[in-house]
């Protein structure tokens, strides 16, 4: 059988991309000194470490303009969608595709949680 005949036999359609909604997570909660004093010591230490890490990240790095715009859209209720295609993962908001590096900025700050795309 010729190659062209074999190729014509299998008329397999590519699987549809998988779309997953990604919610906006709450940023690190900043506790008052009274709230920290009322906590158990182990919980208080974890809360202080999380606050310090968040503060250092916020004040030593800057988010780009597109990342800030996407965060505002998500705060207003727009859904971020993760689209898993054959071998790549794309992100869209308002049916417009967004570069993955911008979404990674949000993930680094703990605003979204991305799943491994495999």
N, C-alpha and C positions, 0 to 999 in steps of 0.2 A: 504494500500500500504506500502510496506517495505521501510525502510530508504534508502537502496542502490538503489532502483528503483527511488525514488524521487530525489536522488542525481544525477543520470544519466540523468534525464530529463532536468535540467537546465545546459546548456553548455554555460555559459556566460564567455566571454573573458574579462580579466582585461583591463580597459581603458589605452590607450597609455599615457606615461608620457608627460607632457607639458614642452616644452623647450622655455626659454625666453633669449634673448641676453642682456647682461648687459654691457653698454658702460663705458669707463673710463672717469670720470669727471675731469674737470680742478681743480687743487688745488686752495687755496685761493690766490687771486691776491695781490701781494705786491705793494703798491703804493709809489711813491716818494713823498717827502714833497711838491713839487710844485703841483703835481696832487691832493694831499689832500687839499691844500690851495684853489684850484680852485673849489672844491666841495661845495655843500650846507652843512651846519653844521650837519644836521641830518644824511645825507649820509656819511659824514666824520666820525662821531662817530661810525656808524655801521661798516664801513670799518676798523677803528682802532681796535674795539673790535674783529672782525673776525681775523685780523692779529695777535693780542695778543693771542687769543685762539689757533690759529694754531701754533704759535711759541712755546707756553708752551707745547702743545701736542707733537710737533716734538722733543723738546729738553729734555723732562722729561721721555719719553718712547722710546723704541727701537722696531722696527719691526723685526720679525724673518726673517731668511734667505729665507724661502720658500715664504713669503709674498713679499719680495723685488724682488725675481725672477719672481713672477707672475705679479707684477707691471711693471717690465721691459718688459715682454712678451706682456702685454697689451699696453704699450707705443709703441711697435714695430708693433702693429696692430692685434695681436691675439685676438679673441673674447672669452670672458668669458660667459659661458652658465649656466643658472640656470635651473635645471631639477626638476620639481615638480612631485613626484610620489604619491602613495596613501596617506601616512601619513608623508612623510618626504621630505625634500628639499636637493638636492645635487648640487654641482657645478663642472663643468668640463672645462678644457682648454686644447686644443690640444687633445681632446678625452681621456683625463686622468682625473679621478675624484680627486678633491682637498678637503681637510678637511674644513668643514664650519668655524672652528675657525680661519683659515688663511684668509678667505674672510672677516670675521668680523673685522679683523685688518685693512683691506683696507677700510671697511665701517666706522670704527671709525675715520679714518683720513680724511674722506670726499672724497675718491678717487672713490668709487662706491656707488650707491644708490640701496639698496635691497628692494624688495617688501615683504610685510608680506605674509608668505606661509600658507594660510588657505583655 
